[in-house]
Amino acid sequence: MSEPISHHYVPQFYLRNFSTDENQVGIGLFIPDKGVFANTAIKNIAAKDYLYGADNEIEKELSKMEGVVAEIFKTWISVLLPPPIDSPAFNTLKHFILTQIFRTIKAGKELNEAMNEGYQAIRKLMHMENDPLPEGILVHKDPTLLSLVYTSDKLALMDFLSIKTVVNLTDTPFITSDHPVIRYNQWMEQKGYYLGATGIAVKGLQIFLPIHPRVMICLYDGTVYKCGQKDKNVVKIESENDILQLNSLQYLVSDKSLFFDSHIQERQLQELVNNNKGIKNRAKHTSTITEIGKTPAGNPNNVILNSFTDPHIQLNLSFFKILKKAKEINLLNNLPIPRHPSFEELRMKHKVMNPYFKTQ
C-alpha cells in the first residue's frame, strides 16, 4: 500500500457529512476572497502534501483516531445523544477536537504570528535597534506541524466541560469550513474583555463543532452557563437568528474556505460574508511584557504574555444563559482565569506565563 502524500487537515470522513450527493463525493465550496462558488470533490480540499511530515507517522496516528471518531459521529448523528462524559468515547472526542483546533493551515499561520509578536516584544524589551533577522520576521518552515505537536500533552486542558447536542430544526443548515472548530466566551465578552478569552483552559469557554448540516456538538463551561434544559442532553433550535450567528462565527474562524451541502444558496453565503467581513479583520495577536518581581541580582524579572483576541459578535443565543454566580466573578487585571484550579498546577509544571493556551 502506497504512503499518503496529501494530508487532510479537515478529515474527509467529517466533510462527507456535508456532501451534496448521496455517494458523499462532492461538497459545496465558497472562497469569499476569490469569489469562487462551486461544487468540488472532497478529496481535493482542505489538504496539503506532507503537511504533518514526510515520514507519515503523525498522519497515520491521526488516521487511526479519525476512524474511531467517524464511528462515534455516525452513531451520534443517528441517535443525537452525546457520549457519556465518563466514557472512552468522550475522551476520544476531546482529543479529536483539541487536535482539530491545532492541525489546520490557519493554526500554523497563527503560530507564526504569535512567534513574531513575541520576538518583537523581546526586541523592544532589550532595546535592540538593529534587527538580526534578514527579513525582520521569524518563520517556521512547518508551523502547522509544530502547532499540532505542541498539543501532545495538553489533553487535560479539555477537562471540566459539559456537553450537549444542538439540533438544527430551521430551514438554514449549518455550514463548516477549513478551520471548523468555533471557540467563544460569552461570559468574558459580557464583562467587556476578550483578550485570551478562547484559550482552551479558560473559564467561560464555549466550543461549537457542526458535524452535520443539522447537528452540532457544543462543549461549554458548566460552572458558567446553562445550556438548554438542565436534564436534557439535546437542544433543539428553531430560531433562524441562532443559526445565523453560529454560521457567522464559522465564517469568522475560517481561513479561506467555507463548505456546505446543497440546501444553502450563494446569495445567503455572500450576505453572511458581507455582514461579517469587517469583524473578521479585527482578529489579532498581542504580546505584553509584565514584570513579576526581581531577580536575585535585583534586576526586573519580566515575562511575555502572548495572547490572541478572536473576532466576537456580541453572541446572544436563545439556548445559552450565564449563571448568576458566574456573573458575580471578577477578572483579575481584566485577564482570563483558569476554568479549574488544577490548570494552574499545569501552568507551573510547564513554566508558562499564560495558562490559557490559545496557540502555545
C-alpha positions as CSV (number, residue, x, y, z in Angstrom):
1,M,0.0,0.0,0.0
2,S,1.4,3.4,-1.0
3,E,2.1,6.0,1.6
4,P,-0.3,9.0,1.7
5,I,1.1,12.2,0.2
6,S,-1.9,14.6,0.7
7,H,-2.6,15.2,4.3
8,H,-6.1,16.4,5.0
9,Y,-6.2,19.0,7.8
10,V,-10.0,18.7,7.9
11,P,-10.8,14.9,7.7
12,Q,-12.6,13.6,4.7
13,F,-15.0,11.5,6.9
14,Y,-16.1,14.7,8.6
15,L,-16.6,16.6,5.3
16,R,-18.7,13.8,3.8
17,N,-21.4,14.6,6.3
18,F,-21.8,17.9,4.5
19,S,-21.8,16.3,1.0
20,T,-24.0,17.5,-1.8
21,D,-24.6,14.0,-3.2
22,E,-25.7,10.6,-1.9
23,N,-22.3,9.0,-2.7
24,Q,-20.6,11.6,-0.5
25,V,-18.2,12.6,-3.2
26,G,-18.8,16.3,-3.7
27,I,-19.3,19.3,-1.4
28,G,-20.2,22.9,-1.8
29,L,-17.2,25.3,-1.7
30,F,-17.2,29.1,-1.3
31,I,-14.0,31.1,-1.3
32,P,-15.1,34.6,-0.5
33,D,-11.8,36.4,-1.3
34,K,-11.8,34.8,-4.8
35,G,-15.5,34.9,-5.5
36,V,-15.5,31.1,-6.0
37,F,-18.8,29.3,-5.5
38,A,-18.7,25.7,-6.8
39,N,-19.3,22.0,-6.2
40,T,-16.0,20.2,-5.7
41,A,-14.5,16.8,-4.8
42,I,-14.0,16.3,-1.1
43,K,-10.7,14.5,-1.8
44,N,-9.2,17.7,-3.3
45,I,-9.9,20.2,-0.5
46,A,-8.5,21.1,3.0
47,A,-5.3,19.2,2.2
48,K,-1.6,19.8,1.7
49,D,1.2,17.5,0.7
50,Y,3.2,16.1,3.7
51,L,1.7,18.7,6.0
52,Y,2.5,16.6,9.0
53,G,5.9,15.3,7.9
54,A,7.3,13.3,5.0
55,D,7.6,10.1,7.2
56,N,3.7,10.0,7.5
57,E,3.9,8.8,11.2
58,I,1.7,11.6,12.5
59,E,-0.7,11.3,9.6
60,K,-1.0,7.5,10.4
61,E,-1.9,8.3,14.0
62,L,-4.4,10.9,13.0
63,S,-6.0,8.4,10.6
64,K,-6.4,5.9,13.4
65,M,-8.2,8.4,15.6
66,E,-10.3,9.6,12.7
67,G,-11.5,6.0,12.1
68,V,-12.8,5.8,15.7
69,V,-14.3,9.3,15.7
70,A,-16.1,8.6,12.4
71,E,-18.0,5.8,14.1
72,I,-18.8,8.0,17.1
73,F,-20.1,10.7,14.8
74,K,-22.1,8.2,12.7
75,T,-23.9,7.0,15.9
76,W,-24.2,10.5,17.2
77,I,-25.9,11.8,14.1
78,S,-28.3,8.9,14.2
79,V,-29.4,8.9,17.9
80,L,-28.4,12.6,18.7
81,L,-27.2,11.7,22.2
82,P,-23.6,12.7,23.1
83,P,-21.3,10.1,24.6
84,P,-21.3,10.0,28.4
85,I,-18.7,12.3,30.0
86,D,-17.0,9.4,31.8
87,S,-16.8,7.2,28.7
88,P,-13.7,6.4,26.5
89,A,-15.7,7.8,23.5
90,F,-15.9,11.2,25.2
91,N,-12.2,11.2,25.9
92,T,-11.5,10.4,22.3
93,L,-13.9,13.2,21.3
94,K,-12.0,15.7,23.4
95,H,-8.7,14.5,21.9
96,F,-10.1,14.9,18.4
97,I,-11.4,18.4,18.9
98,L,-8.2,19.5,20.6
99,T,-6.2,18.1,17.6
100,Q,-8.6,19.6,15.1
101,I,-8.1,23.1,16.6
102,F,-4.4,23.0,16.1
103,R,-3.9,20.9,12.9
104,T,-5.1,23.3,10.3
105,I,-3.2,25.7,8.0
106,K,-4.8,28.6,9.9
107,A,-3.4,27.2,13.2
108,G,0.1,27.2,11.6
109,K,-0.3,30.8,10.5
110,E,-1.4,31.9,14.0
111,L,1.6,30.2,15.5
112,N,4.0,32.1,13.2
113,E,2.2,35.3,14.0
114,A,2.5,34.6,17.7
115,M,6.2,33.9,17.5
116,N,6.8,37.2,15.7
117,E,4.7,39.1,18.2
118,G,6.8,37.6,20.9
119,Y,10.0,38.3,19.1
120,Q,9.2,41.9,18.6
121,A,8.3,42.3,22.2
122,I,11.7,40.9,23.2
123,R,13.4,43.3,20.8
124,K,11.6,46.2,22.5
125,L,12.5,44.9,26.0
126,M,16.2,44.5,25.1
127,H,16.3,47.8,23.1
128,M,17.5,46.1,20.0
129,E,17.7,48.8,17.4
130,N,19.2,46.6,14.7
131,D,17.1,43.6,13.7
132,P,19.4,40.5,13.4
133,L,16.9,38.8,11.1
134,P,17.3,39.4,7.4
135,E,13.6,39.8,6.8
136,G,12.7,41.1,10.2
137,I,10.4,38.1,10.9
138,L,10.5,34.6,12.3
139,V,9.1,31.9,10.0
140,H,8.9,28.2,10.9
141,K,9.0,26.0,7.9
142,D,6.4,23.6,9.2
143,P,4.2,25.8,11.5
144,T,1.1,23.6,11.4
145,L,3.2,20.5,12.3
146,L,4.7,22.5,15.2
147,S,1.3,23.7,16.3
148,L,-0.1,20.1,16.3
149,V,2.9,18.7,18.2
150,Y,2.6,21.3,20.8
151,T,-0.8,19.9,21.9
152,S,0.6,16.4,22.7
153,D,0.5,16.9,26.5
154,K,-2.4,19.4,26.7
155,L,-5.4,17.0,26.6
156,A,-6.1,17.6,30.3
157,L,-6.9,21.2,29.5
158,M,-10.1,19.9,27.7
159,D,-11.5,18.7,31.0
160,F,-14.3,20.3,33.1
161,L,-16.5,20.9,30.1
162,S,-20.2,19.9,29.8
163,I,-21.6,18.6,26.5
164,K,-24.9,19.0,24.6
165,T,-26.1,18.1,21.1
166,V,-27.6,21.0,19.2
167,V,-30.1,20.0,16.6
168,N,-31.0,22.5,13.9
169,L,-34.7,22.5,13.0
170,T,-34.7,25.6,10.9
171,D,-34.6,25.9,7.1
172,T,-31.0,27.0,7.1
173,P,-28.3,24.3,7.5
174,F,-25.1,24.6,9.5
175,I,-22.0,25.3,7.4
176,T,-18.4,24.3,8.1
177,S,-15.0,25.5,7.0
178,D,-11.3,24.8,6.6
179,H,-10.9,25.6,10.4
180,P,-14.2,24.2,11.7
181,V,-13.9,24.3,15.5
182,I,-15.5,27.5,16.8
183,R,-14.4,28.8,20.2
184,Y,-16.2,31.6,22.0
185,N,-16.6,33.1,25.5
186,Q,-19.9,35.0,26.1
187,W,-19.0,35.3,29.8
188,M,-15.8,37.3,29.2
189,E,-17.4,39.2,26.3
190,Q,-20.2,40.4,28.6
191,K,-17.6,41.5,31.1
192,G,-16.1,43.7,28.4
193,Y,-12.8,41.9,28.0
194,Y,-11.8,39.4,25.3
195,L,-8.0,39.2,25.3
196,G,-7.2,35.5,25.6
197,A,-10.9,34.6,26.1
198,T,-10.9,31.5,23.9
199,G,-7.8,29.7,25.2
200,I,-8.7,26.0,25.8
201,A,-8.2,26.2,29.6
202,V,-10.1,29.5,30.1
203,K,-13.1,29.9,32.3
204,G,-16.3,30.6,30.3
205,L,-15.1,28.7,27.2
206,Q,-17.7,27.5,24.6
207,I,-16.8,25.2,21.8
208,F,-19.1,24.6,18.8
209,L,-18.4,22.0,16.1
210,P,-21.0,21.2,13.4
211,I,-20.8,17.5,12.4
212,H,-23.8,17.6,10.0
213,P,-25.9,20.3,8.5
214,R,-28.4,19.5,11.2
215,V,-26.2,18.5,14.2
216,M,-23.7,20.4,16.2
217,I,-21.5,19.5,19.2
218,C,-21.5,22.0,22.0
219,L,-18.9,21.8,24.8
220,Y,-19.1,24.5,27.5
221,D,-18.1,25.5,31.0
222,G,-21.0,24.2,33.1
223,T,-20.0,26.4,36.0
224,V,-20.7,29.5,33.9
225,Y,-23.5,28.6,31.6
226,K,-26.9,26.9,31.5
227,C,-27.3,25.4,28.0
228,G,-30.9,24.2,27.1
229,Q,-32.8,22.3,29.7
230,K,-30.7,21.0,32.6
231,D,-32.0,17.4,32.4
232,K,-31.8,17.1,28.6
233,N,-28.7,16.3,26.5
234,V,-30.3,17.6,23.3
235,V,-31.0,21.2,22.5
236,K,-33.4,21.8,19.6
237,I,-33.1,25.1,17.8
238,E,-36.0,26.7,15.9
239,S,-34.5,30.2,15.8
240,E,-33.1,31.3,12.5
241,N,-31.2,34.0,14.3
242,D,-29.3,31.4,16.3
243,I,-28.2,29.6,13.1
244,L,-27.2,32.9,11.5
245,Q,-25.0,33.7,14.5
246,L,-23.4,30.2,14.5
247,N,-22.8,30.3,10.8
248,S,-21.4,33.8,11.1
249,L,-18.9,32.5,13.6
250,Q,-18.0,29.7,11.3
251,Y,-17.0,32.2,8.7
252,L,-15.1,34.3,11.2
253,V,-13.0,31.4,12.4
254,S,-12.4,30.1,8.9
255,D,-9.1,30.6,7.0
256,K,-10.1,30.9,3.3
257,S,-12.9,28.4,2.5
258,L,-16.5,27.6,3.6
259,F,-18.0,24.1,3.0
260,F,-21.7,23.2,2.8
261,D,-24.4,20.9,1.5
262,S,-26.9,21.6,-1.3
263,H,-29.5,23.3,0.9
264,I,-27.9,26.7,1.0
265,Q,-27.6,29.3,-1.7
266,E,-24.7,31.5,-2.9
267,R,-26.7,34.6,-2.0
268,Q,-27.1,33.5,1.6
269,L,-23.4,32.9,2.0
270,Q,-22.4,36.1,0.3
271,E,-24.7,38.1,2.6
272,L,-23.2,36.3,5.6
273,V,-19.7,37.3,4.5
274,N,-20.6,40.9,3.7
275,N,-22.2,41.3,7.1
276,N,-19.1,40.0,8.9
277,K,-16.0,40.8,6.8
278,G,-15.1,43.9,8.9
279,I,-15.3,41.8,12.1
280,K,-13.1,39.1,10.7
281,N,-10.3,41.6,10.2
282,R,-10.2,42.5,13.9
283,A,-8.5,39.3,15.0
284,K,-5.0,40.0,16.3
285,H,-2.2,38.7,18.4
286,T,-0.9,40.7,21.4
287,S,2.4,40.3,23.3
288,T,2.5,42.1,26.6
289,I,5.7,42.3,28.8
290,T,4.8,42.1,32.5
291,E,7.2,42.5,35.5
292,I,6.5,39.8,38.1
293,G,9.3,40.7,40.5
294,K,13.0,41.0,40.8
295,T,15.9,38.6,40.0
296,P,18.4,37.7,42.8
297,A,20.6,40.4,41.3
298,G,17.8,43.0,41.7
299,N,17.0,43.3,38.0
300,P,13.4,43.2,36.7
301,N,12.0,39.7,36.2
302,N,9.9,40.1,33.1
303,V,7.7,37.6,31.3
304,I,5.9,37.8,28.0
305,L,2.2,37.2,27.9
306,N,1.4,36.2,24.3
307,S,-2.3,36.0,23.6
308,F,-4.9,36.4,21.0
309,T,-8.2,38.3,20.5
310,D,-10.7,36.4,18.4
311,P,-13.4,38.1,16.4
312,H,-16.6,38.3,18.5
313,I,-20.1,39.4,17.7
314,Q,-21.9,40.1,21.0
315,L,-23.2,36.5,20.8
316,N,-26.8,36.1,22.1
317,L,-28.0,32.5,21.6
318,S,-31.5,31.7,22.8
319,F,-30.4,28.4,24.4
320,F,-27.4,29.8,26.4
321,K,-27.7,31.7,29.7
322,I,-25.0,32.9,32.0
323,L,-25.5,31.7,35.6
324,K,-26.0,34.3,38.3
325,K,-23.0,33.0,40.4
326,A,-20.7,33.4,37.3
327,K,-21.8,37.0,36.7
328,E,-20.5,37.8,40.2
329,I,-16.9,36.6,39.5
330,N,-14.4,39.3,38.7
331,L,-11.5,39.1,36.3
332,L,-8.0,39.8,37.8
333,N,-6.3,42.6,35.8
334,N,-9.0,42.1,33.2
335,L,-7.3,38.8,32.1
336,P,-8.8,35.4,31.6
337,I,-8.7,32.9,34.6
338,P,-8.4,29.1,34.5
339,R,-11.5,27.0,34.3
340,H,-10.3,24.8,37.2
341,P,-7.6,25.2,39.9
342,S,-5.7,22.1,38.5
343,F,-4.8,24.1,35.4
344,E,-2.7,26.4,37.5
345,E,-0.7,23.4,38.5
346,L,-0.1,22.5,34.9
347,R,0.9,26.1,34.2
348,M,3.6,25.9,36.8
349,K,4.8,22.5,35.6
350,H,5.3,23.8,32.1
351,K,6.6,27.2,33.3
352,V,4.1,29.0,31.0
353,M,3.0,32.5,31.9
354,N,-0.3,32.2,30.0
355,P,-2.1,29.1,31.3
356,Y,-4.9,29.5,28.8
357,F,-3.2,28.2,25.7
358,K,-4.5,29.8,22.5
359,T,-1.7,28.6,20.2
360,Q,1.0,27.9,22.7
